[in-house]
Amino acid sequence: MEREDLPNLRALGFEDEELQRLGLWEPAKGTPTELAEMYVRRSKKKDTLSALREQVRRMCSHAAAEGKRIRHVWFEQKSASKAYVRREEFDRATAAIADAGLSKTLYVFKTSRLSRRGMGQVGLLLDKFEERQARIYVVAENIDSTRSRMVLAILSEQAREQAADISEFTKIGIDGNKSDGRWTGGVAPYGLHSPQGTGKLQRQPAEYPTARRIADYLLERKTPNWIANTLNSEGIATRHGKQWSGPGIVSLAHSVTWAGLVANREKMLDKNGKDVGKYHRGGAPLLDAEGNPVSCGEGVVTFAEHIKIGAILAQRAQAGTSIGDRTRGKREIVALLSGTLRCGRCKGAMANGGVNYRCYARQVNGESACKGVSTERSRVDSTVSSMWVNHVLSLSPDSPTIHAIARDWLSYQDPEKEARKAHVGAALESAVGREMKLNKEFFVLGRMDETMFDRLRGQVAAQIAELKAEIAELSQEADLSPLMDPQSLAELWQGAGIGGQRALLKAAAKGITLLPSKYRGDRTPITERLVPEWRDDSGNPEVDAAFDAWHQRRA
């Protein structure tokens, strides 16, 4: 029997012989007190694996000295400084201790590897660990959270300040490179590349002929879908070996860097003005002091051709539709089976095409990708509605499907609950950070008198207690008993509306396949062409367990 984390350890470059010496070859056994989790992280791929292996060796050596066995080594490549980045492996490592109780110790090499988001996040994590009588141990700095909580909190705040400095210097460097007409990195548009060390875009010999052909087609007013179908029918693949699509051609045409120019795009911000890690689409060329576009090398098209192609695409835009109109806002849901209906030929998704459901691959990649299946939307929606009701009525009240449907319905009815939970969680993290800073001012720096400290600490403690109580209340699952009767759910379907019915359908069905007609004018009843895959029909425990796990994550 091999360890669950063996793929991670081999990805780090460890040989089997060394894993045996480090005690990382066989699955660790023992009580939670005798076991530990290890978290290893690197921010960028260019960070060397040899340094990570040395970190693992030192943490293993310290664990052996403490008589601990490493239960699991959690490894990921993620930034720890950005609040919008979710570190899945870190969450799993802490959940193994705080939620599952599988071990009592979390080893990290340095405080910066633990978190760069400051006292707030670290303080909340330490609260959860203390409830489990668990601890965090930082090997390089020799910090045990059970004895040096304040030191760990201060170092985490220092790591957060370092992250802010790194971010600022990085931005200054990128802005400087843009002004100098240098390629700032990232994925170059199709047909171009940036050889290492040049800092300029150059034409990619293998891709440029096809890229230029696409540009010529666009200048000839050929539609993006026609271009995609033509390339796919000739067996010409994208850079990543996939088929071309109409939306992909449009994105390429709108790219400023496809013309060899530096793009000036704005970052997306949340309602509080914080960076969410994304940029707005499109962007305009960066202009120099004289108002001329700044070049960063060669392009597939000229700036004049880029403007002309943009004008041609804009002429096809139809206000109030999905064709080129980005100002139409959020559209009302009208299709019941979007995301659920599958093409019977390619097994891919089918999309709403106005009055019909159409194969999405056929729609965006052309006939060379799939001959496609199409059918009238209204009759399929009506048939599936009857199928759903009949299936639910055939289930027992204790069916897992009934439970899933009830949970999804309550979640659909109260979408603000999760948003509120995230908001309260952020407020709690901020409050804990203020408490840790207050302790630092009084105990470490001595810049506050005792009377003021007691008053402010009492106020912050009251805020934290109130936020924790609200988090606990929001985390409680609502009473599902009123929805556990199949007859009640069937009646609920009738008045749920399209949005509600979609939520109910996805909780019960993994997918519904529409078989193609046998010939033009085929009168086979639509019920015989629809093949549903209900979540309780597989009869395979492993498949059911995988689907349940996916559904739980989605919920």
VOGU-3710 file (C-alpha; in Angstrom, 3 decimals, decimal comma):
1> meredlpnlr> 0,000/0,000/0,000  1,497/3,328/-1,064  1,058/6,808/0,390  -1,594/9,140/-0,974  0,979/11,926/-1,367  3,506/9,800/-3,288  2,747/11,597/-6,612  3,500/14,945/-4,907  6,789/13,667/-3,514  7,886/12,273/-6,857
11> algfedeelq> 6,882/15,550/-8,538  9,287/17,278/-6,142  12,062/15,037/-7,510  12,545/12,619/-4,607  13,915/9,159/-5,345  12,309/6,142/-3,675  15,462/5,385/-1,707  15,544/8,866/-0,148  11,835/8,714/0,671  12,520/5,546/2,665
21> rlglwepakg> 15,291/7,324/4,596  13,005/10,295/5,332  10,160/8,067/6,516  7,957/9,133/3,619  7,712/5,803/1,819  5,039/3,879/3,715  1,720/5,328/4,988  2,182/6,828/8,453  0,334/5,118/11,284  -0,342/6,267/14,818
31> tptelaemyv> -2,577/8,424/16,953  -3,323/12,015/15,872  -0,794/13,214/18,484  1,924/11,141/16,823  1,066/12,289/13,283  1,659/15,586/11,477  0,850/17,355/8,206  3,513/19,111/6,129  2,758/22,055/3,834  5,193/23,021/1,062
41> rrskkkdtls> 4,532/25,899/-1,314  6,285/27,793/-4,068  5,013/30,996/-5,619  6,331/30,499/-9,158  7,321/27,571/-11,348  10,791/29,035/-11,808  11,544/28,497/-8,103  13,904/25,523/-7,959  12,676/22,156/-6,743  16,032/21,518/-5,045
51> alreqvrrmc> 15,230/24,249/-2,509  11,816/22,690/-1,846  13,373/19,244/-1,363  15,782/20,706/1,187  12,853/22,259/3,047  11,150/18,862/3,191  14,342/17,226/4,464  14,738/19,741/7,283  11,086/19,491/8,299  11,326/15,674/8,289
61> shaaaegkri> 14,450/15,851/10,439  12,696/18,082/12,983  9,602/15,852/12,970  11,773/12,798/13,661  13,458/14,618/16,557  9,992/15,291/18,031  8,888/11,709/17,478  6,304/12,679/14,841  5,507/10,842/11,614  4,446/12,822/8,541
71> rhvwfeqksa> 0,967/11,674/7,547  0,738/13,739/4,337  2,913/16,214/2,434  0,728/18,898/0,841  2,351/20,736/-2,053  1,079/23,481/-4,353  2,242/26,371/-6,479  0,195/29,396/-5,404  0,729/32,950/-4,242  -0,107/33,500/-0,577
81> skayvrreef> -0,354/37,286/-0,710  -3,476/37,726/-2,830  -6,757/37,502/-0,937  -8,669/36,289/-4,010  -6,370/33,271/-4,531  -7,705/30,127/-2,917  -4,998/27,685/-1,800  -6,754/24,331/-2,038  -3,872/22,218/-0,700  -3,388/24,553/2,264
91> drataaiada> -7,111/24,322/3,020  -6,915/20,520/2,876  -3,868/20,471/5,150  -5,555/22,605/7,804  -8,871/20,757/7,418  -7,110/17,443/8,109  -6,263/18,872/11,539  -9,034/21,336/12,396  -11,976/19,439/10,866  -11,069/15,765/10,519
101> glsktlyvfk> -8,712/15,564/13,516  -6,319/13,224/11,656  -3,224/14,810/13,213  -2,216/17,484/15,700  0,729/19,304/14,072  1,190/21,326/10,882  4,806/21,834/9,801  5,770/24,751/7,535  9,275/25,891/6,719  8,907/29,666/7,155
111> tsrlsrrgmg> 6,131/32,017/8,229  5,990/33,461/4,697  5,213/29,953/3,401  2,273/29,803/5,810  0,603/33,078/4,823  1,383/36,585/3,605  -2,074/37,918/4,460  -1,169/39,011/7,953  -2,373/38,599/11,510  -6,048/38,287/10,648
121> qvgllldkfe> -5,830/35,035/8,696  -3,158/33,477/10,942  -5,014/34,461/14,117  -8,235/32,750/12,996  -6,306/29,643/12,013  -4,632/29,492/15,416  -8,053/29,765/17,107  -9,267/26,718/15,177  -6,115/24,775/16,042  -6,362/25,624/19,744
131> erqariyvva> -9,894/24,213/19,827  -8,421/20,916/18,583  -5,386/21,185/20,897  -3,263/21,279/17,750  -0,338/23,476/16,767  1,656/25,026/13,927  5,424/24,654/13,937  7,644/26,915/11,784  10,914/25,015/11,396  13,298/27,683/10,041
141> enidstrsrm> 12,306/30,206/12,724  11,802/27,611/15,493  8,326/28,886/16,395  5,741/26,729/18,154  2,288/28,330/18,031  1,373/26,919/21,442  4,225/28,853/23,102  4,910/31,774/20,739  1,568/32,799/19,296  2,370/36,515/19,472
151> vlailseqar> 5,729/36,060/17,719  4,075/34,044/14,936  1,399/36,717/14,495  3,978/39,527/14,307  6,095/37,631/11,766  2,996/36,952/9,652  2,243/40,684/9,628  5,835/41,334/8,581  5,399/38,803/5,746  2,265/40,669/4,642
161> eqaadiseft> 4,195/43,962/4,478  6,920/42,263/2,446  4,272/41,011/0,001  2,971/44,556/-0,437  6,505/45,789/-1,184  7,082/42,976/-3,688  3,799/43,797/-5,430  4,655/47,504/-5,653  8,145/46,916/-7,061  6,777/44,372/-9,546
171> kigidgnksd> 4,181/46,860/-10,797  6,833/49,583/-11,178  8,989/47,183/-13,184  6,104/46,158/-15,466  5,077/49,772/-16,069  8,680/50,656/-16,891  9,008/47,781/-19,360  5,743/48,793/-21,042  6,932/52,380/-21,461  10,189/51,091/-22,966
181> grwtggvapy> 8,255/48,949/-25,451  9,228/45,606/-23,919  7,047/42,498/-23,786  6,100/42,065/-20,137  5,522/38,327/-20,306  2,519/36,057/-20,383  1,061/34,099/-23,295  1,876/35,696/-26,654  -0,964/35,791/-29,223  -1,120/33,024/-31,826
191> glhspqgtgk> 1,475/33,636/-34,529  3,910/35,443/-32,215  6,431/34,538/-29,517  9,035/36,234/-27,381  12,450/34,497/-27,388  14,055/34,509/-23,961  16,191/37,535/-23,292  14,890/39,648/-26,182  11,942/41,355/-24,462  10,309/41,763/-27,881
201> lqrqpaeypt> 7,572/39,964/-29,787  8,649/38,155/-32,945  6,783/36,157/-35,551  6,632/32,461/-34,773  7,650/30,653/-37,990  5,358/27,645/-37,482  2,271/29,681/-36,548  2,636/32,920/-38,482  1,357/31,663/-41,886  -1,898/30,447/-40,328
211> arriadylle> -2,206/33,587/-38,186  -1,736/35,798/-41,232  -4,292/33,717/-43,108  -6,800/34,342/-40,299  -6,102/38,078/-40,537  -6,657/38,028/-44,300  -9,946/36,180/-43,878  -11,103/38,784/-41,340  -10,162/41,612/-43,700  -12,173/39,823/-46,412
221> rktpnwiant> -15,188/39,997/-44,046  -15,348/36,243/-43,467  -17,200/35,389/-40,239  -15,191/34,023/-37,293  -17,264/30,805/-37,288  -16,552/30,288/-41,000  -12,829/30,774/-40,365  -12,856/28,301/-37,457  -14,708/25,673/-39,493  -12,339/26,124/-42,450
231> lnsegiatrh> -9,226/25,620/-40,308  -10,737/22,664/-38,450  -11,808/20,955/-41,686  -8,191/21,204/-42,894  -6,911/19,642/-39,675  -5,115/22,806/-38,533  -5,082/22,893/-34,727  -4,474/25,706/-32,270  -1,190/26,115/-30,416  -2,429/23,667/-27,770
241> gkqwsgpgiv> -3,624/21,065/-30,254  -7,313/21,929/-29,915  -9,913/22,936/-32,478  -10,531/26,541/-33,430  -13,731/28,284/-32,334  -15,548/31,430/-33,414  -15,149/33,167/-30,019  -11,433/32,305/-30,077  -11,012/33,999/-33,444  -12,860/37,085/-32,147
251> slahsvtwag> -10,607/37,298/-29,065  -7,532/37,066/-31,264  -8,831/39,809/-33,549  -9,462/42,153/-30,622  -6,001/41,569/-29,127  -3,849/44,713/-29,286  -0,680/42,642/-28,936  -1,608/40,724/-32,119  -0,649/43,976/-33,833  2,685/44,031/-31,952
261> lvanrekmld> 1,606/46,860/-29,637  1,753/47,233/-25,852  -1,721/46,814/-24,358  -3,042/49,165/-21,696  -5,743/47,268/-19,806  -7,478/48,126/-16,554  -7,618/45,720/-13,651  -10,969/44,519/-12,336  -11,751/45,743/-8,821  -14,403/44,643/-6,362
271> kngkdvgkyh> -16,879/47,031/-4,738  -14,259/47,911/-2,105  -11,662/48,785/-4,728  -9,554/45,645/-4,165  -7,815/43,810/-6,978  -9,611/40,572/-7,986  -6,741/39,312/-10,159  -8,420/39,839/-13,542  -8,291/42,424/-16,298  -11,079/43,940/-18,344
281> rggaplldae> -11,376/42,569/-21,841  -9,877/44,211/-24,863  -7,853/47,219/-23,873  -6,374/50,009/-25,942  -2,798/50,494/-27,145  -0,488/52,227/-24,704  0,344/55,686/-26,074  3,636/57,544/-25,698  4,044/61,231/-24,834  3,318/62,205/-28,438
291> gnpvscgegv> 0,133/60,116/-28,618  1,560/57,298/-30,756  1,033/53,585/-29,957  4,020/51,958/-28,238  5,342/48,957/-30,159  6,743/45,871/-28,424  7,979/44,097/-31,540  6,538/42,495/-34,646  2,837/41,850/-35,139  0,682/39,603/-37,295
301> vtfaehikig> -1,327/42,639/-38,433  -0,500/46,313/-38,650  -2,163/48,873/-36,404  -4,263/50,081/-39,367  -5,397/46,503/-40,090  -6,230/46,013/-36,399  -8,494/49,088/-36,499  -10,134/47,910/-39,721  -10,814/44,399/-38,398  -12,340/45,864/-35,236
311> ailaqraqag> -14,636/48,049/-37,351  -15,734/45,051/-39,477  -16,615/43,009/-36,380  -18,431/45,978/-34,835  -20,633/46,294/-37,937  -21,994/42,794/-37,294  -23,013/43,584/-33,704  -26,752/43,432/-33,053  -28,043/45,441/-30,108  -29,818/43,418/-27,437
321> tsigdrtrgk> -28,425/40,065/-28,652  -25,391/37,907/-27,936  -23,868/38,939/-31,281  -21,189/41,480/-30,447  -23,280/43,464/-27,943  -21,459/43,657/-24,604  -23,777/46,344/-23,240  -26,898/44,221/-23,054  -26,389/43,423/-19,364  -27,437/40,226/-17,638
331> reivallsgt> -30,048/38,347/-19,626  -33,018/36,624/-18,097  -32,843/32,820/-17,906  -35,137/31,227/-20,512  -33,579/27,785/-21,215  -34,203/24,964/-18,757  -31,552/22,561/-20,049  -28,499/24,811/-20,523  -25,581/22,974/-18,911  -27,541/19,713/-18,644
341> lrcgrckgam> -28,417/18,653/-22,215  -25,697/16,806/-24,178  -25,225/16,166/-27,866  -25,867/12,550/-28,831  -23,059/12,618/-31,423  -20,045/14,197/-29,692  -21,356/13,933/-26,088  -20,541/17,615/-25,651  -22,770/20,354/-24,258  -25,746/21,767/-26,100
351> anggvnyrcy> -26,506/25,481/-25,932  -29,583/27,628/-26,250  -29,806/28,922/-29,791  -32,934/31,047/-29,650  -35,881/28,720/-30,240  -33,681/25,594/-30,468  -31,076/23,688/-28,504  -27,974/23,230/-30,667  -24,691/21,344/-30,270  -22,189/23,857/-28,927
361> arqvngesac> -19,210/22,252/-30,717  -21,068/22,442/-34,034  -21,997/26,060/-33,280  -18,515/27,399/-32,455  -16,107/24,915/-34,121  -18,060/24,138/-37,273  -19,308/20,971/-38,965  -15,828/19,454/-38,970  -16,001/19,200/-35,181  -19,463/17,591/-35,011
371> kgvstersrv> -22,349/17,110/-37,419  -24,474/18,384/-34,571  -27,917/17,791/-33,128  -30,694/20,366/-32,939  -34,250/20,317/-31,614  -37,022/22,677/-30,635  -36,456/24,031/-27,144  -40,055/24,222/-25,947  -40,951/20,568/-26,582  -37,750/19,285/-24,941
381> dstvssmwvn> -38,258/21,513/-21,877  -41,844/20,278/-21,529  -40,805/16,618/-21,859  -37,932/16,894/-19,377  -40,252/18,628/-16,913  -42,556/15,597/-16,962  -39,568/13,209/-16,722  -38,231/15,029/-13,650  -41,563/14,963/-11,832  -42,120/11,261/-12,596
391> hvlslspdsp> -38,606/10,377/-11,452  -38,876/12,297/-8,176  -42,239/10,687/-7,407  -40,611/7,261/-7,802  -37,974/7,973/-5,128  -38,204/7,162/-1,445  -38,123/10,064/1,060  -34,683/8,954/2,350  -33,096/8,965/-1,129  -29,801/10,922/-1,381
401> tihaiardwl> -31,284/12,622/-4,436  -34,151/14,011/-2,366  -31,640/15,397/0,146  -29,559/16,964/-2,662  -32,623/18,533/-4,274  -33,771/19,975/-0,958  -30,341/21,476/-0,213  -30,020/22,995/-3,674  -33,492/24,485/-3,475  -32,783/26,181/-0,157
411> syqdpekear> -29,476/27,482/-1,529  -31,256/28,823/-4,611  -33,903/30,483/-2,466  -31,311/32,232/-0,305  -28,366/33,185/-2,586  -27,378/36,050/-0,287  -26,492/33,672/2,544  -23,141/32,578/1,094  -22,330/36,154/0,093  -23,077/37,294/3,626
421> kahvgaales> -20,973/34,459/5,033  -17,987/35,535/2,923  -18,490/39,159/3,989  -18,656/38,232/7,682  -15,581/35,997/7,292  -13,588/38,905/5,848  -14,789/41,198/8,641  -13,794/38,587/11,231  -10,328/38,259/9,726  -9,931/42,035/9,836
431> avgremklnk> -11,086/42,198/13,478  -8,662/39,485/14,553  -5,884/41,377/12,778  -6,759/44,520/14,731  -6,686/42,544/17,986  -3,219/41,175/17,204  -1,912/44,639/16,321  -3,372/45,995/19,557  -1,514/43,325/21,539  1,684/44,200/19,699
441> effvlgrmde> 1,311/47,900/20,543  0,846/47,135/24,263  2,966/44,036/25,001  5,817/44,378/22,480  6,230/48,062/21,638  4,839/49,523/24,863  3,257/52,482/23,073  -0,135/52,305/24,806  -1,209/52,746/28,418  -3,105/49,946/30,187
451> tmfdrlrgqv> -6,427/51,835/30,489  -6,680/52,512/26,765  -5,516/48,969/25,978  -8,230/47,389/28,154  -10,927/49,614/26,643  -9,923/48,965/23,040  -9,352/45,259/23,618  -12,834/44,929/25,089  -14,379/46,603/22,037  -12,480/44,418/19,578
461> aaqiaelkae> -13,223/41,258/21,596  -16,942/42,088/21,499  -16,780/42,528/17,697  -14,972/39,207/17,279  -17,474/37,365/19,474  -20,400/38,844/17,555  -18,894/37,954/14,152  -18,038/34,411/15,268  -21,606/33,908/16,462  -22,949/35,112/13,103
471> iaelsqeadl> -20,563/32,807/11,213  -21,748/29,865/13,313  -25,376/30,757/12,630  -24,784/31,110/8,878  -22,943/27,774/8,801  -25,893/25,845/10,222  -27,812/23,848/7,631  -31,461/24,759/7,343  -34,213/22,279/8,224  -34,767/20,067/5,195
481> splmdpqsla> -37,705/18,070/6,580  -40,465/20,123/4,862  -38,890/19,268/1,494  -38,245/15,566/2,076  -41,568/14,435/0,613  -41,398/13,630/-3,159  -44,965/14,858/-3,630  -44,032/18,225/-2,100  -41,047/18,549/-4,429  -43,197/17,710/-7,455
491> elwqgagigg> -45,630/20,464/-6,496  -42,702/22,816/-5,864  -41,471/22,287/-9,436  -44,630/23,709/-10,941  -44,201/27,142/-9,376  -40,391/27,340/-9,276  -39,895/29,221/-12,554  -37,092/28,472/-15,032  -34,292/29,482/-12,645  -35,638/27,347/-9,811
501> qrallkaaak> -36,354/24,390/-12,082  -32,770/24,475/-13,363  -31,475/24,228/-9,782  -33,845/21,328/-9,038  -32,960/19,523/-12,277  -29,189/19,756/-11,801  -29,505/18,336/-8,293  -31,266/15,230/-9,648  -29,620/14,638/-13,051  -25,972/14,331/-14,012
511> gitllpskyr> -26,946/14,969/-17,608  -29,498/14,257/-20,352  -28,365/13,106/-23,792  -30,345/13,964/-26,939  -29,920/11,209/-29,529  -29,745/12,358/-33,175  -32,690/11,746/-35,476  -32,424/8,699/-37,756  -33,216/10,705/-40,881  -34,698/14,031/-41,973
521> gdrtpiterl> -38,346/14,194/-40,879  -37,900/11,383/-38,320  -41,080/11,190/-36,218  -39,578/9,241/-33,317  -41,173/10,587/-30,098  -38,837/12,960/-28,301  -39,147/10,873/-25,128  -37,331/8,024/-26,898  -34,506/10,308/-27,991  -33,864/11,743/-24,502
531> vpewrddsgn> -31,602/9,556/-22,339  -31,404/10,899/-18,757  -28,606/9,977/-16,368  -30,077/10,355/-12,910  -27,632/10,639/-10,055  -29,078/7,529/-8,317  -29,067/5,295/-11,419  -25,422/4,339/-11,854  -25,350/1,363/-9,495  -21,584/1,944/-9,206
541> pevdaafdaw> -20,602/3,008/-5,661  -17,353/4,629/-6,864  -19,157/6,690/-9,493  -21,832/7,701/-6,995  -19,212/8,677/-4,417  -17,327/10,785/-6,977  -20,501/12,543/-8,032  -21,514/13,142/-4,403  -18,104/14,676/-3,707  -18,405/16,920/-6,772
551> hqrra> -21,920/17,951/-5,795  -20,828/18,745/-2,236  -18,018/21,006/-3,514  -20,416/22,746/-5,901  -22,977/23,259/-3,125
//
